[in-house]
Amino acid sequence: MSRRIVAGYTATDAGADAVALGARLAAASDSSLHLVVVLPGEERSLITPPDAGYDRYVREQAEQWLRDAAATVPDAVRVRTHVRFADSFAEGLLESAHDLDASLIVVGAANGGRRGRHRLGTVAGELLHSSDVPVVLAPEGARRIDPLSGITRITAAIGLRPGADVLLEESIALAEVTGAELRLVSLVAVDLPAGISSNESAAMHADEVFVHARAALPKGVDAEAVVGLGDSIEEAVSHLSWEPGEIAVVGSSRLARPRRLFLGSTAAKMLHELPVPMIVVPRTRSKKGTKR
């Protein structure tokens, strides 16, 4: 079954990061890559009256940007380009993902982020509080990594909260389709009851998490289990080893509406220190299902 990945593109470094990471994921998973530029929809402000000539110029410029971006994608990756009209960039990307039945939406970091780190912009922020399709956050500098370098490891930040099963299933599926190793990480401070902070209690809790997760692994699928310890989530993340070709997968907050994303405090804190791309998956599956 054909898989599709949508990458939101703007003629910026963040757009180039999204294209490069999208191409890397597409190459590793034998997916087609769809580059999307979103232009303002017809419901524009009355202050700016319609101008057919200007609209044509903007459309032609967007198509040229897309051609330039597509030219950076390796020939081994099937790539298509789309100009979309919508009231917001995030809305246009989500509509594109629905129309294409895409499995992932890739977006770049906002300007001003540290190299190799994440800084959420408006588009990513909107998607992370509304999307029913997993969202991939490309860190600043992702454009410098060879799209054909592959995905070496999938790290799932797991716990026992609602949505953990869906997160694990998504991580397993991604590891299988990309040929990557699978690593389970428990950031125990997140799930420990109030007042429990000793390393011994943390280890016991992590064991419980891993027993539950390993029981859900399909036959023939193995995973490394690692405990992330620290005085804070940021510290725990920074103490873990991260490979250049790695992808981290986290679940949506339990506060999310069914089949929608909502970036929780844990994932937001992880972003501060995470040196690899992050995929945020909805807490429950879409009714429509996700194409693999």
PEDA-V943023 format. One record per residue. RES is the residue in three letters. BURIAL is 1 if it has 24 or more other C-alpha atoms within 12 Angstrom, else 0. Layout:
BEGIN
res = [RES/RES]
burial = [BURIAL/BURIAL]
END
This chain:
BEGIN
res = [MET/SER/ARG/ARG/ILE/VAL/ALA/GLY/TYR/THR/ALA/THR/ASP/ALA/GLY/ALA/ASP/ALA/VAL/ALA/LEU/GLY/ALA/ARG/LEU/ALA/ALA/ALA/SER/ASP/SER/SER/LEU/HIS/LEU/VAL/VAL/VAL/LEU/PRO/GLY/GLU/GLU/ARG/SER/LEU/ILE/THR/PRO/PRO/ASP/ALA/GLY/TYR/ASP/ARG/TYR/VAL/ARG/GLU/GLN/ALA/GLU/GLN/TRP/LEU/ARG/ASP/ALA/ALA/ALA/THR/VAL/PRO/ASP/ALA/VAL/ARG/VAL/ARG/THR/HIS/VAL/ARG/PHE/ALA/ASP/SER/PHE/ALA/GLU/GLY/LEU/LEU/GLU/SER/ALA/HIS/ASP/LEU/ASP/ALA/SER/LEU/ILE/VAL/VAL/GLY/ALA/ALA/ASN/GLY/GLY/ARG/ARG/GLY/ARG/HIS/ARG/LEU/GLY/THR/VAL/ALA/GLY/GLU/LEU/LEU/HIS/SER/SER/ASP/VAL/PRO/VAL/VAL/LEU/ALA/PRO/GLU/GLY/ALA/ARG/ARG/ILE/ASP/PRO/LEU/SER/GLY/ILE/THR/ARG/ILE/THR/ALA/ALA/ILE/GLY/LEU/ARG/PRO/GLY/ALA/ASP/VAL/LEU/LEU/GLU/GLU/SER/ILE/ALA/LEU/ALA/GLU/VAL/THR/GLY/ALA/GLU/LEU/ARG/LEU/VAL/SER/LEU/VAL/ALA/VAL/ASP/LEU/PRO/ALA/GLY/ILE/SER/SER/ASN/GLU/SER/ALA/ALA/MET/HIS/ALA/ASP/GLU/VAL/PHE/VAL/HIS/ALA/ARG/ALA/ALA/LEU/PRO/LYS/GLY/VAL/ASP/ALA/GLU/ALA/VAL/VAL/GLY/LEU/GLY/ASP/SER/ILE/GLU/GLU/ALA/VAL/SER/HIS/LEU/SER/TRP/GLU/PRO/GLY/GLU/ILE/ALA/VAL/VAL/GLY/SER/SER/ARG/LEU/ALA/ARG/PRO/ARG/ARG/LEU/PHE/LEU/GLY/SER/THR/ALA/ALA/LYS/MET/LEU/HIS/GLU/LEU/PRO/VAL/PRO/MET/ILE/VAL/VAL/PRO/ARG/THR/ARG/SER/LYS/LYS/GLY/THR/LYS/ARG]
burial = [0/0/1/1/1/1/1/1/1/1/1/1/1/1/1/1/1/1/1/1/1/1/1/1/1/1/1/1/1/1/1/1/1/1/1/1/1/1/1/1/0/0/0/0/0/0/0/0/0/0/0/0/0/0/0/0/0/0/0/0/0/1/1/0/1/1/1/0/1/1/0/1/1/1/0/0/1/1/1/1/1/1/1/1/1/0/0/1/1/1/1/1/1/1/1/1/1/1/0/1/1/1/1/1/1/1/1/1/1/1/0/0/0/0/1/1/1/1/1/1/1/0/1/1/1/1/1/1/1/1/1/1/1/1/1/1/1/1/1/1/1/1/1/1/1/1/1/1/0/1/1/1/1/1/1/1/1/1/1/1/1/0/1/1/1/1/1/1/1/1/1/1/1/1/1/1/1/1/0/1/1/1/1/1/1/1/1/1/1/1/1/1/0/0/0/0/0/0/0/0/0/1/1/0/1/1/1/0/1/1/0/0/1/1/0/0/1/0/0/0/0/0/1/0/1/1/1/1/1/0/0/0/1/1/0/1/1/1/0/1/0/0/0/1/1/1/1/1/1/1/1/1/1/1/0/1/0/0/1/1/1/1/1/1/0/1/1/1/1/1/1/1/1/1/1/1/1/1/1/1/1/1/1/1/1/0/0/0/0/1/1/1]
END
